[in-house]
């Protein structure tokens, strides 16, 4: 269920929330929405990373029976960050950054579970794309046991562009994929690092795989072809932790 404090409805209310700097997770807009205020809203949304979905009015009516005027905005449970701001900050602090990037993962409970593991392992940030992805909502925060209030989440317009930026900044990119060249334990997790996890059905996209330095796989010894993505992420994250702790000794 969507809680009332998680959404804003009405053209002017959504505009005013954006102008006040409120963190908007996504906006649902009636397919044929028109008018001066609608054009003002679209102009405000242009150039932002806020996902906009055009939907039938029936979908909006299912969410609220109040006068939504064809627009409902969902408020993010946390303030999103940008990798381009976070990376130099971490380097300036003398840290060796460790990120996790999620490619096409849409299950909010898997996302929350991954976030919880990341926080426990002192991962520096989770990276998600702005579209076709999970977002930080109340369910995600609950599943993460509150980790999403402590762990920076970078929502990026283009995950591919962000991975390219990380690579140019000296990060090693490691993709978890069934196409992996070798067992995950043989990869090099030292130095600035980003592990890329893909959705269980599609995996990491080709464009993002092409940027990665290493493709690794987790051995499947039973009859089921793949692990739950949050379990797979936990395995790789703690392999990285083990190696990085050894390197620090």
Beta strands, then each sheet from edge to edge (+ up, - down):
strand 1: 7-9
strand 2: 24-30
strand 3: 51-55
strand 4: 71-75
strand 5: 98-103
strand 6: 125-129
strand 7: 153-156
strand 8: 172-176
strand 9: 182-183
strand 10: 193-198
strand 11: 214-217
sheet 1: 1+ 4- 2+ 3+
sheet 2: 7+ 6+ 5+ 10+ 8+ 11+ 9+
end
